[in-house]
Amino acid sequence: MAHELDDILAQTDCPVCGHELNVSYKSMRLQRTVECPSCGETIRPIDDTPIGKIQRLIDEA
C-alpha cells in the first residue's frame, strides 16, 4: 500500500501569477516545494492547497 497514492495529481494555482499547476502527491510528500513554470516562483503547494481538496483526491483514488 505504500506509495500507491504518489501518482495522484493535485491542481492548484500559483499565488504569484495565477498559473495552474498540476503537482503529484509524491512531490508534495517528498519535496514539499515546486517551482512555477510560468514565473519561476518557488511555492509550497501543501500550504496553498486546502486539505479538503487533497482528501477528496485520495478518496477518489
N, C-alpha and C positions, 0 to 999 in steps of 0.2 A: 504494500500500500504506500510505502514511502515514495515520494517524488511523482506519484501519478497525477497530481494536480498541476505540475510545473508547466504544462502546455496551455493552460487556460490564459486567455488574454483579457486584460482589463483595459478599458478605454478611459482616458482622462484628457483634459485639455491643459496645455501649458499655461501656467498662471501669468506668464510674461507676455506671450504673443498670441495665445489662444489656439495654437496649432493642436490638432487632435493626435494624441499619442496612443499607440497600442503597446502595452507593456505586459510581458509574461509574468505569471505568478512567480516563476523561478527568479526572474530579475528582481522582483520586489523582495523576495525572500533572501536572496544571497547578496545582491549588490546594493540594494536599498536606494540607489540613485540611478537616474537615467538622464542622458543629455538630449535636449530637444533638437531634432534635426533641422528645424526651421531657424531658430535664433541662437542655438548653442548654449542656452541656459541649462545648468545642472539643477535638476529638481528631485525631490523625494516624493514619488507618487504615493507611497504609503501614508504620507502626511496630508496629501491633497485629494486622495480618493476616500470617500466615505466608507466606513467598514461595512455598511449595509450593502453597498454595491459589490464588494468583494465576496461577502457571504452569499449573495444571490448567484454569483458566478460559480461558486463552489457547489451550491445546491443544485444548479443546473447540470453540472458535470457528471 
